[in-house]
């Protein structure tokens, strides 16, 4: 049996610091997909993959990069995440998983013999959706869930650049992106594993360095419009007003209470409800708001609970509209079903996390990841590293050194076990 170098975080942490220096400014990471700093990061990654692990690197029809190490069989295990960031993002979000995956490949390259199965390391294109608003672009294309013409052709960034033009600048054709699904199927993938920071405060609150991800929460995201009657703030008596904002505010409070009522006592049963956008009309200080738009983002790991949350939110909107004598209409934005990760692979992750950290806490992921797209087409698992101070998408995003060390080593160990499992299947 091939002897691999023992799992170590040393090179991964060195790579992360090198990438940080290359692509960060005073505001944070600037690796926004389809832009020059992102391309610089990818060029750096390709050179490392080719020079340090002898890998061949290709790009699929949706722009994702694939570094491959042929094995004794064509059945493959895929590892990876994304190099792109939000503007002013953190130094670990996404790139931890790509560079952790690079260490998987380097260990096998140093072993001196081919792995028992083929290994692929992927840098998914545009996971964040920071510039054009469509996240998980590369992984959705590979999973076959992306309709480029319908979902992407009309998108424009804040500078007025059309997404098809940005793709063209990066050598990608919108009309060929669907081919990424066929290219993915040709890989004969048997497993996908991803390493990521948690991006939230759960592990930190539990005083745990590493977590086992059960799956990604389902999402119900909608825009509501409450319509009443604008009026002069001094002339309209309170009891005669049709204040659309008060209805929207009552709805927001009710949704928060709904989330608290439906949340369980464990991370697995936690749910979240968020009203992140509110717009009022006519929006000046001496006018009673005649219209108010408000967003609702509901998330749960259990599909039945998510459906109950949506029903509760609809009831809350009806009650609020009636109380303040306004009407309400709903516009769906996105619906994503919960993705539960593979039991066998999650078991390998649990064993690995327990071996390096002494305990293996389980939690769902509220944020979406490329793993949520992969879970629909291939057995999938994830490892979380603690985030400190429990936030992400900001330059102060961080993880303690021991958490990064243990998460990387647990991830490498889980991949080793998965390779062995796939080879024996």
TAUR-V748647 format. One record per run of one state. SS is the DSSP state (alpha for helix, beta for strand, coil for the rest). FROM is the first residue (numbers start at 0). TO is the last residue. If there is no record, write none. Layout:
# TAUR-V748647
{{SS/FROM/TO} {SS/FROM/TO}}
This chain:
# TAUR-V748647
{{coil/0/8} {alpha/9/22} {beta/23/24} {coil/25/26} {beta/27/28} {coil/29/34} {alpha/35/52} {coil/53/54} {beta/55/58} {coil/59/63} {beta/64/68} {coil/69/74} {beta/75/80} {coil/81/87} {beta/88/88} {coil/89/93} {alpha/94/110} {coil/111/116} {beta/117/122} {coil/123/135} {alpha/136/142} {coil/143/146} {alpha/147/150} {coil/151/154} {beta/155/155} {coil/156/160} {beta/161/161} {alpha/162/168} {coil/169/172} {alpha/173/175} {coil/176/177} {alpha/178/184} {coil/185/187} {beta/188/196} {coil/197/200} {alpha/201/205} {coil/206/208} {beta/209/215} {coil/216/216} {beta/217/226} {coil/227/227} {beta/228/228} {coil/229/229} {beta/230/231} {coil/232/236} {alpha/237/239} {coil/240/240} {beta/241/241} {coil/242/242} {alpha/243/261} {coil/262/265} {alpha/266/268} {coil/269/270} {beta/271/273} {coil/274/276} {beta/277/280} {coil/281/285} {beta/286/287} {coil/288/289} {beta/290/299} {coil/300/301} {alpha/302/322} {coil/323/325} {beta/326/335} {coil/336/337} {beta/338/339} {coil/340/341} {alpha/342/356} {coil/357/359} {beta/360/364} {coil/365/368} {alpha/369/373} {coil/374/378} {beta/379/384} {coil/385/399} {alpha/400/423} {coil/424/424}}
